[in-house]
Amino acid sequence: MSSRTTAEVIDRFNRAFVEHDPTMLPGLIGDDCVMEAIQPAPDGARHEGRDACLTFWQALAGDRTTQFEPEEVWVAGDRATIRWRYRFGDGPADSVRGVNLMRLRDGLIVEALGYSKTGGEIPLAPDESAPVT
């Protein structure tokens, strides 16, 4: 069992994206993690298991052509809500706002459900299957 608090885990998770540092993620994800991405609409792609979630998140965190900006974070027990903006270009319309609903168990993320304010396609990491160095 981890002694890390939900707030500590979520802070490190967010910093991985803000700082474009995918190496911060491996110790945060539970073996049975389930993640639902914000796209494709209407339900988003579902990733099951630590390796699948980690691969997706590391590709996204490592993409230096985008910016992740947490706007507000709420923590209550083993749950957290992250309200964010994701920028994928320089123009005023090149961003989307959304929210992630997170659940932790024993200091590890086991559920992450993403929702956004758009139904259209937004560019994510160029190749989610590419290894992160």
N, C-alpha and C positions, 0 to 999 in steps of 0.2 A: 504494500500500500504506500502511495506517495504522500509526502508531507506538504506538497505544493498545494496552494489554494487555487480555487477556480480563477480568481482574479489574476494570480501570477501566471497561470497557464495561458489564459486568454491574452494577457499583455504580451507574453513572449510570442504567441501565435500572430498577433497583429504586427509586432515589430519585424517578424520574418518577412512580411509583405512590404511594409513601409521601407525597410532597409534593403530589400531585395536580397535577403540572405536565406536561401533554402536550407542551409545546414542547421538552422535553428529549429526545424520542424520534427525530425525523427523521434525525439524523446517525448513528444506531446500527443502522439496518436495511439489509441488503443487497438489491439489486434482485431476487435470486432467492430471497428468504426464503420459507420454508414454516413455517406455524404451525398446530398442532392444538390447539384449545381443549379445556377439560375437559368441555364438554357440547355437544350432547346425548349422553348415554350411548348406546351403549357406546364409540363411537370419537371423539366430539367433532367439531365443525365444522372443516373444513380451509380455511385461507386461504393462497393462493399469490400471491407477488409482493409487492414492497415496499409498494405502495399499499394492498393489501388488509390486510396485517399491521399497517401503520401506522394505518389507519382504526380497526381493532379496538382496538389498544392505546391510541390516543389517547382514544377514548371511555371506555375503562375507567379510564385514569389521570385523566381529567377529572371522573369521577363522585364528587362530594364526599359522597354518601350512604353510601359504603362506605369500608373501610380495608383496605389491604394491609400485612401485617406479615411481612417476611422473618424466618425463624427461624434459618436457617443457609445458608451459601453455600459450596460447594466448587468450586474451579477447578483444572483439570488441562489444561495446554496450551491448545488451542482449544475446550475444552469446560467447561461449568459446570453445576452442579446447584443449584437454588434450592429450599429447603424453606420453605414459607410458610403463613400463615393469612390467609384472606380473610373479613372481617367485613362483613355486610350488614344488620345490625340491632343493637339494644341487648341483646337477650336472650342467655342462655348458649348457646342452640342456634342462634343466628343467625350461624354462621360455619362455615367448612369449611377443612380443612387439605389441602395438596397439594404437588406438586413439579413443577418445570419442568426439563426436560433441554434445555440450550441448546448450540448449536454456532456458532462464529464462523469467518469466513474474512476475512483482511486487515482485522481490526479491526471487522467488521460482523456482526451476527446474521444467520445464514442458515437456522437451524433452531431451532424452539422447540416442544417437545412437552409439553403439560400433562396432568397426571393428578391426580385428587382422591380423597378418602376417601369420597365419597358418589356414589350413582348417581342421586339425585334432582335436580330442578331447583333451581338457586340463582340469585337475581337478579344479573344483571350490569348493565352500563351501560344506562340506560333506552332509548336509541336509538343503536345502533352506527353508523347511517348519518348521524347529525346532524353537521354540521361543528363543529369545535372552534375556539373563538376564544381 
